[in-house]
Amino acid sequence: MRLLARRLLLPGLTALALAATGCSSTPHTRAAEPAAPVTLAPSVDGTSQQLDVAAAPQGSPTPAAVSRGDGKGKTEKSSLKVASYDKESGRAVISTAPEGPTRTPSPGKSPEAAKPVAAGDVIASAPAPGAPNGLLAKVTEVVGKTDRGTEVKTAATTLNSVLGDDRADGKVPVDPASVTVEPLMKGVTFSWAKGQGLKFGPQGAKLPLGNLRLDVDASVDTAPDAPASAGASVTGFVQLAPQVEFSYDGTPGGGGPRGAYLGMSGDWSSQWKLQGRAAASTGAPKRIPFAKLHSSPVIQVGPVPVVVNLDLTCYIQVEADGRVTLDVQQDVKGDFKVGGSYAFGKGWTPVSTSTVQSTPVQATVTAAGRVKGALGAEASVGLYGAVGVTADFAPYLRGEADAKATASSDGKTSVTGAWALYGGFDLSGNLHLQLSLFGTPVFERKIPLGALNREWALVSGSTGR
């Protein structure tokens, strides 16, 4: 009887494959209710300046910024640099960066920029020896001179100590060439494309500028009773163009920043194929990380180098009962945005939005059962090595099929079957207390972004006899 059920269900599932080939979903958007990134208010007393936000120039060292402890003047680019830093002790050696063939200060730098470091000064630096995530610290004591520069003791401080009363708001694309990739399994390749015709990897020539792409071809556990022909595997790619979003409003009147925002956004596309009979789920879905990506872009906020840390772990996730055999291919395109927004008097609130569109699906399903597959990424974004926002974004495809056969004593039999395919995405994450690095009040626990889930029917059908 089980064989009869399977034979009669297969024609209907073949029809599913034909119908799915021409099926396309409409875009699906969902945004969290909390506030969008803060809108910067105009200055009320004329002391605030609107600072530019841009990627730090490449090809030359990024100047450090110093806010003098004597309270005179604004934060400015400095001739000082961090020669070394020891995280355990908080000690640093500060030296003078070479000015070039002349001894006159560089344009835009006042004589204050070349003054020796003193207690009370705050220094913001791009990545330096011993500080791969940059350094934002206050000098608490000048220890003395060494052959490399001035040794000082430092303590942690916050961004408002260098940004002060100024305001800033901008988006900075991440240079794909700055991203390092650690493959976690065989069959992973990395490609990117950027300006001036620079391309890298086997797919680089096909990519839009500013995009990076990971390709994967991996096997997953097969159900114990599955034949060799039903070996399970996932193949496909993830392509994205990430950018950092940053804003700060230090307009006087709040006893601290009046507003701030840190987040990551970007376009996302993936094409992937899940086939075979995946192993039975033991409860939690099986998540298989296949690559880790890291980048520490330096964005220039006025004179201040702000180091942003981005980490992504791309993964395959499969949840199945081991009975259904699938051959499913799906294209997914869309965008995502996650971050934390601060407003004086309201505190930190999460921001999470996503628009996802699935393009035509090709699918065949045999037997009865259920399976869910996702190709997603765990992401984190922070400042100077401190995690501020974490998020998990996973477009997925879910399929299920069912067959039922009945027989009676008069010899009559009947077989019915139903099947369905669904597309969707999950988006979740947290705001972390390290966001207080902006100089805002510290919150004592993680703030959930709020789990977003959207699912839509791609195609379904039934048969009976």
C-alpha positions as CSV (number, residue, x, y, z in Angstrom):
1,M,0.0,0.0,0.0
2,R,2.9,2.4,0.8
3,L,4.3,1.7,-2.7
4,L,0.9,2.5,-4.2
5,A,0.7,5.7,-2.3
6,R,4.1,6.8,-3.5
7,R,3.4,6.0,-7.2
8,L,0.1,7.9,-7.2
9,L,1.6,10.9,-5.4
10,L,4.5,11.3,-7.8
11,P,2.5,12.6,-10.8
12,G,1.0,15.3,-8.7
13,L,4.4,16.3,-7.5
14,T,5.7,16.4,-11.0
15,A,3.0,18.9,-11.7
16,L,4.3,20.8,-8.7
17,A,7.7,21.1,-10.4
18,L,6.1,22.4,-13.6
19,A,3.9,24.9,-11.9
20,A,6.7,26.1,-9.7
21,T,8.9,26.9,-12.6
22,G,6.7,29.8,-13.6
23,C,5.8,31.0,-10.1
24,S,7.1,34.2,-8.6
25,S,6.3,35.8,-5.3
26,T,5.7,39.5,-4.7
27,P,8.1,41.4,-2.4
28,H,7.6,40.9,1.3
29,T,8.5,43.7,3.6
30,R,8.4,44.0,7.4
31,A,9.8,46.6,9.6
32,A,10.1,46.7,13.4
33,E,7.9,49.3,15.0
34,P,10.7,51.1,17.0
35,A,12.2,54.3,15.8
36,A,14.2,54.7,12.6
37,P,17.7,56.2,12.7
38,V,17.7,59.5,14.6
39,T,17.2,62.7,12.6
40,L,19.8,65.2,13.5
41,A,18.4,68.5,14.8
42,P,20.0,71.9,13.8
43,S,22.3,73.5,16.3
44,V,20.5,75.9,18.7
45,D,23.6,77.8,19.9
46,G,25.9,77.8,16.9
47,T,28.6,75.8,18.6
48,S,27.8,72.5,16.9
49,Q,29.3,71.6,13.5
50,Q,28.0,69.2,10.9
51,L,30.8,66.7,10.4
52,D,31.3,64.7,7.2
53,V,31.1,60.9,7.4
54,A,33.2,59.1,4.8
55,A,35.6,56.2,4.3
56,A,39.1,57.0,5.5
57,P,41.5,57.5,2.6
58,Q,43.4,54.4,1.6
59,G,47.1,54.1,0.7
60,S,48.3,56.3,3.6
61,P,48.2,56.1,7.4
62,T,45.0,57.5,8.9
63,P,46.0,60.4,11.3
64,A,44.9,60.1,14.9
65,A,42.6,62.6,16.5
66,V,43.3,64.3,19.8
67,S,41.0,66.1,22.2
68,R,43.1,68.1,24.6
69,G,42.5,67.7,28.3
70,D,42.9,71.5,28.9
71,G,39.5,72.1,27.2
72,K,40.9,74.5,24.7
73,G,39.8,74.1,21.1
74,K,38.1,71.3,19.2
75,T,39.2,67.8,18.5
76,E,41.5,67.8,15.5
77,K,43.8,65.6,13.5
78,S,47.1,65.2,15.2
79,S,50.8,64.6,14.4
80,L,50.7,62.0,17.2
81,K,50.3,58.3,16.5
82,V,49.9,55.1,18.6
83,A,53.3,53.3,18.3
84,S,52.2,50.4,20.5
85,Y,49.4,49.4,22.9
86,D,49.1,46.7,25.5
87,K,45.5,45.8,26.2
88,E,46.1,44.0,29.5
89,S,47.9,47.0,31.2
90,G,46.2,49.8,29.2
91,R,49.7,51.3,28.5
92,A,50.5,52.8,25.2
93,V,53.5,54.5,23.5
94,I,52.6,57.7,21.7
95,S,55.0,59.0,19.1
96,T,55.1,61.7,16.5
97,A,54.2,60.7,13.0
98,P,56.6,61.9,10.3
99,E,55.5,65.1,8.6
100,G,57.5,64.6,5.4
101,P,60.4,66.7,4.1
102,T,59.3,69.9,5.8
103,R,59.0,70.6,9.5
104,T,55.9,72.8,9.1
105,P,52.6,71.4,10.3
106,S,50.3,69.9,7.6
107,P,47.5,72.2,6.3
108,G,44.5,72.2,8.6
109,K,46.6,71.3,11.7
110,S,47.1,73.9,14.4
111,P,50.3,74.1,16.5
112,E,48.3,72.2,19.1
113,A,48.3,69.1,16.9
114,A,52.1,68.7,17.4
115,K,52.1,69.2,21.2
116,P,53.3,66.2,23.3
117,V,50.6,64.1,24.8
118,A,49.4,65.0,28.3
119,A,47.2,63.6,31.0
120,G,43.6,64.3,30.3
121,D,44.0,64.1,26.5
122,V,41.8,61.7,24.6
123,I,43.2,60.0,21.5
124,A,41.2,58.2,18.8
125,S,43.3,56.0,16.5
126,A,42.9,53.7,13.5
127,P,44.3,50.2,13.9
128,A,47.8,50.3,15.4
129,P,50.3,47.7,16.8
130,G,48.6,46.0,19.7
131,A,45.2,47.6,18.8
132,P,43.9,45.8,15.7
133,N,40.5,47.3,16.3
134,G,41.7,50.8,16.7
135,L,42.0,52.7,20.0
136,L,39.7,55.2,21.8
137,A,41.3,56.1,25.2
138,K,41.9,58.8,27.7
139,V,45.5,59.4,28.9
140,T,45.5,59.1,32.7
141,E,49.2,59.4,33.3
142,V,52.4,60.2,31.4
143,V,54.9,57.6,32.5
144,G,58.0,59.0,30.7
145,K,60.0,59.0,27.5
146,T,61.2,55.9,25.7
147,D,63.2,55.4,22.6
148,R,60.0,54.9,20.7
149,G,58.0,57.8,22.1
150,T,56.1,58.8,25.2
151,E,54.7,56.0,27.4
152,V,51.3,56.7,28.9
153,K,48.7,54.9,31.0
154,T,45.2,55.0,29.5
155,A,41.6,54.3,30.4
156,A,38.5,53.5,28.3
157,T,36.4,56.5,27.3
158,T,33.5,57.2,25.0
159,L,32.9,58.8,21.6
160,N,31.3,62.0,22.9
161,S,34.7,62.9,24.5
162,V,36.0,63.4,20.9
163,L,32.9,64.3,19.0
164,G,31.6,66.7,21.7
165,D,28.8,69.0,20.6
166,D,29.1,68.2,16.9
167,R,26.8,66.2,14.7
168,A,27.3,63.6,12.0
169,D,25.2,61.4,9.8
170,G,26.3,59.2,6.9
171,K,26.5,55.8,5.2
172,V,29.8,54.3,4.2
173,P,30.1,51.2,1.8
174,V,32.4,48.5,3.0
175,D,35.4,48.0,0.7
176,P,35.0,44.3,-0.3
177,A,38.8,44.0,-0.7
178,S,39.2,44.8,3.0
179,V,37.2,41.7,4.0
180,T,39.1,38.6,5.1
181,V,37.5,35.2,4.7
182,E,38.1,32.0,6.7
183,P,36.6,29.0,5.0
184,L,35.2,26.5,7.4
185,M,34.8,23.6,5.0
186,K,35.9,22.5,1.6
187,G,34.1,23.8,-1.5
188,V,34.0,27.5,-0.5
189,T,35.2,30.2,-2.8
190,F,35.3,34.0,-2.4
191,S,35.0,36.7,-5.0
192,W,34.6,40.5,-5.1
193,A,34.6,43.5,-7.4
194,K,35.4,47.2,-6.7
195,G,36.2,50.4,-8.6
196,Q,38.9,50.9,-11.2
197,G,38.3,47.5,-12.6
198,L,39.6,45.6,-9.6
199,K,38.2,42.1,-9.3
200,F,39.0,39.0,-7.4
201,G,38.0,35.3,-7.4
202,P,36.3,33.0,-9.9
203,Q,33.1,35.1,-9.9
204,G,34.6,38.5,-9.7
205,A,34.1,39.4,-13.3
206,K,30.3,38.9,-12.9
207,L,29.8,41.0,-9.9
208,P,28.5,44.6,-9.6
209,L,31.0,47.0,-8.1
210,G,31.1,46.9,-4.3
211,N,29.7,43.4,-4.1
212,L,31.3,40.3,-2.5
213,R,30.2,36.7,-3.0
214,L,30.7,33.4,-1.3
215,D,30.0,30.2,-3.2
216,V,29.6,26.8,-1.4
217,D,29.2,23.2,-2.5
218,A,28.7,21.1,0.6
219,S,27.2,17.7,1.5
220,V,24.8,17.3,4.4
221,D,24.0,14.2,6.5
222,T,21.8,11.7,4.6
223,A,19.0,9.8,6.2
224,P,20.3,6.3,7.3
225,D,17.9,4.4,5.1
226,A,18.4,6.5,2.0
227,P,19.8,5.0,-1.1
228,A,23.1,6.2,-2.5
229,S,21.2,8.1,-5.2
230,A,19.5,10.2,-2.6
231,G,22.7,11.8,-1.2
232,A,21.9,15.2,0.3
233,S,23.8,18.4,-0.6
234,V,23.5,22.1,-0.7
235,T,25.1,24.3,-3.5
236,G,24.7,28.0,-4.1
237,F,26.0,31.4,-3.3
238,V,25.5,34.4,-1.1
239,Q,26.2,37.9,-2.6
240,L,26.0,41.1,-0.6
241,A,27.1,44.8,-0.6
242,P,27.3,45.8,3.1
243,Q,27.5,49.3,4.3
244,V,27.9,51.0,7.7
245,E,25.4,53.6,8.9
246,F,26.5,56.0,11.6
247,S,25.0,59.1,13.2
248,Y,25.7,61.2,16.2
249,D,24.0,64.3,17.6
250,G,25.9,66.1,20.4
251,T,23.8,69.3,20.3
252,P,24.1,70.8,23.8
253,G,21.2,70.5,26.2
254,G,21.0,66.9,27.1
255,G,23.9,66.3,29.4
256,G,25.3,63.8,26.8
257,P,24.5,62.9,23.2
258,R,20.9,63.8,22.1
259,G,20.9,61.1,19.5
260,A,23.0,58.3,17.9
261,Y,22.7,55.4,15.5
262,L,24.9,52.5,14.5
263,G,23.9,49.8,12.1
264,M,24.6,47.8,9.0
265,S,22.5,47.5,5.9
266,G,22.9,46.2,2.4
267,D,21.6,44.4,-0.7
268,W,21.4,40.6,-0.5
269,S,21.0,38.0,-3.1
270,S,21.4,34.2,-3.0
271,Q,20.8,31.3,-5.3
272,W,20.9,27.8,-3.8
273,K,19.9,24.3,-4.4
274,L,18.9,21.7,-1.8
275,Q,18.7,18.1,-3.0
276,G,18.6,14.6,-1.6
277,R,17.1,13.1,1.5
278,A,18.5,15.0,4.5
279,A,19.0,13.2,7.8
280,A,16.3,13.2,10.5
281,S,16.2,16.3,12.8
282,T,17.0,15.5,16.4
283,G,15.1,18.6,17.7
284,A,17.1,21.7,16.9
285,P,17.8,22.4,13.2
286,K,21.2,21.4,12.0
287,R,23.3,24.5,11.3
288,I,26.5,24.2,9.3
289,P,28.8,27.3,9.2
290,F,30.8,27.4,6.0
291,A,32.7,30.7,6.2
292,K,33.6,33.5,8.5
293,L,34.1,37.1,7.2
294,H,35.7,40.0,9.0
295,S,36.4,43.6,8.2
296,S,37.4,46.6,10.3
297,P,36.7,49.6,8.1
298,V,37.8,53.0,9.3
299,I,35.2,55.8,8.8
300,Q,36.3,59.4,9.1
301,V,33.8,61.4,11.2
302,G,35.2,64.9,10.7
303,P,38.8,64.6,12.2
304,V,38.0,61.5,14.2
305,P,38.9,58.0,12.8
306,V,36.1,55.7,14.0
307,V,36.9,52.0,13.6
308,V,33.8,49.8,12.9
309,N,34.1,46.0,13.3
310,L,32.0,43.8,11.0
311,D,31.8,40.0,11.4
312,L,29.6,37.6,9.4
313,T,29.3,33.9,9.7
314,C,27.6,32.4,6.7
315,Y,25.8,29.1,7.2
316,I,23.5,26.4,5.8
317,Q,20.7,25.2,8.0
318,V,18.7,22.1,7.3
319,E,15.7,20.7,9.3
320,A,14.2,17.5,7.9
321,D,12.5,14.3,9.0
322,G,14.5,12.1,6.8
323,R,11.6,10.8,4.7
324,V,11.1,13.4,2.0
325,T,13.5,13.6,-1.0
326,L,13.8,17.1,-2.5
327,D,15.4,18.7,-5.5
328,V,14.7,22.4,-4.9
329,Q,16.3,25.5,-6.4
330,Q,15.5,29.1,-5.4
331,D,16.7,32.6,-6.1
332,V,16.3,35.2,-3.4
333,K,16.9,39.0,-3.7
334,G,16.3,41.8,-1.2
335,D,17.9,44.0,1.4
336,F,18.2,44.2,5.1
337,K,18.9,46.8,7.8
338,V,19.7,46.2,11.5
339,G,20.9,48.6,14.1
340,G,20.4,50.6,17.3
341,S,18.9,54.1,17.5
342,Y,19.3,56.3,20.6
343,A,17.2,59.4,21.4
344,F,17.6,61.4,24.6
345,G,14.8,60.7,27.0
346,K,13.8,57.5,25.2
347,G,17.0,55.4,25.3
348,W,18.1,52.8,22.8
349,T,15.6,51.2,20.5
350,P,16.1,48.5,17.9
351,V,15.8,49.0,14.1
352,S,15.3,46.0,11.8
353,T,13.8,45.9,8.3
354,S,14.0,43.6,5.4
355,T,12.6,43.3,1.9
356,V,12.9,39.9,0.3
357,Q,11.7,38.8,-3.1
358,S,11.9,35.2,-4.3
359,T,12.1,34.5,-8.0
360,P,10.9,31.4,-9.8
361,V,11.4,28.1,-8.0
362,Q,12.2,24.8,-9.5
363,A,11.2,21.8,-7.3
364,T,10.5,18.1,-7.3
365,V,9.4,16.3,-4.1
366,T,9.1,12.5,-3.6
367,A,7.5,10.5,-0.8
368,A,6.0,12.2,2.2
369,G,7.7,14.3,4.9
370,R,8.9,17.8,5.6
371,V,12.1,19.8,5.1
372,K,13.3,23.3,5.7
373,G,16.5,24.7,4.3
374,A,18.1,28.2,4.8
375,L,21.3,29.9,3.5
376,G,21.8,32.7,6.0
377,A,24.3,34.8,8.0
378,E,25.0,35.7,11.6
379,A,26.3,39.3,11.6
380,S,27.7,41.7,14.3
381,V,28.7,45.3,14.1
382,G,30.5,47.3,16.7
383,L,33.0,50.1,17.4
384,Y,36.7,49.7,18.4
385,G,36.3,46.0,18.9
386,A,33.2,46.2,21.2
387,V,30.1,44.4,19.8
388,G,27.1,46.7,19.6
389,V,24.5,44.9,17.4
390,T,24.1,41.3,16.5
391,A,21.7,39.9,13.9
392,D,20.8,36.7,12.2
393,F,19.3,36.9,8.7
394,A,18.1,33.7,7.0
395,P,16.0,33.5,3.8
396,Y,14.7,30.0,3.7
397,L,12.6,27.5,1.7
398,R,10.2,25.1,3.4
399,G,8.6,22.1,1.7
400,E,6.2,19.4,2.9
401,A,4.4,16.5,1.3
402,D,1.9,14.0,2.6
403,A,0.3,10.9,1.2
404,K,-2.6,8.8,2.6
405,A,-3.9,5.5,1.3
406,T,-7.1,3.7,2.5
407,A,-8.6,0.3,1.6
408,S,-12.0,-1.3,2.5
409,S,-13.2,-4.9,2.6
410,D,-15.1,-4.5,-0.7
411,G,-11.8,-4.1,-2.4
412,K,-12.0,-0.3,-3.0
413,T,-8.9,1.7,-2.5
414,S,-8.1,5.4,-2.5
415,V,-5.0,7.5,-2.4
416,T,-4.8,11.2,-1.6
417,G,-1.8,13.5,-1.5
418,A,-1.0,17.1,-0.8
419,W,2.1,19.2,-1.1
420,A,3.3,22.7,-0.7
421,L,6.3,24.9,-0.9
422,Y,6.9,28.1,1.1
423,G,9.4,30.9,0.9
424,G,10.3,33.1,3.8
425,F,12.9,34.8,6.0
426,D,13.8,35.0,9.7
427,L,15.5,38.1,11.1
428,S,16.5,38.4,14.8
429,G,19.2,39.9,17.0
430,N,20.1,42.0,20.0
431,L,21.5,45.4,21.0
432,H,24.4,45.1,23.4
433,L,25.4,47.3,26.3
434,Q,28.6,48.3,24.4
435,L,26.5,50.7,22.4
436,S,27.1,53.0,25.5
437,L,30.5,53.7,23.9
438,F,28.7,56.6,22.3
439,G,28.5,58.2,25.8
440,T,24.9,57.4,26.3
441,P,23.5,55.9,29.6
442,V,24.5,52.2,30.1
443,F,21.7,49.7,29.8
444,E,22.0,46.6,31.9
445,R,20.9,43.8,29.6
446,K,20.6,43.0,25.9
447,I,17.7,44.6,24.0
448,P,16.2,42.1,21.5
449,L,15.7,43.4,18.0
450,G,12.4,41.5,17.9
451,A,12.1,38.4,15.8
452,L,10.8,39.1,12.3
453,N,9.4,36.3,10.3
454,R,7.6,36.4,6.9
455,E,6.5,33.4,5.0
456,W,4.6,33.2,1.8
457,A,3.2,30.3,-0.3
458,L,5.1,29.6,-3.5
459,V,3.1,26.7,-4.9
460,S,0.9,23.9,-3.6
461,G,-1.4,21.2,-4.9
462,S,-3.2,17.9,-4.2
463,T,-4.3,14.7,-5.9
464,G,-6.7,11.9,-5.1
465,R,-8.1,8.7,-6.5
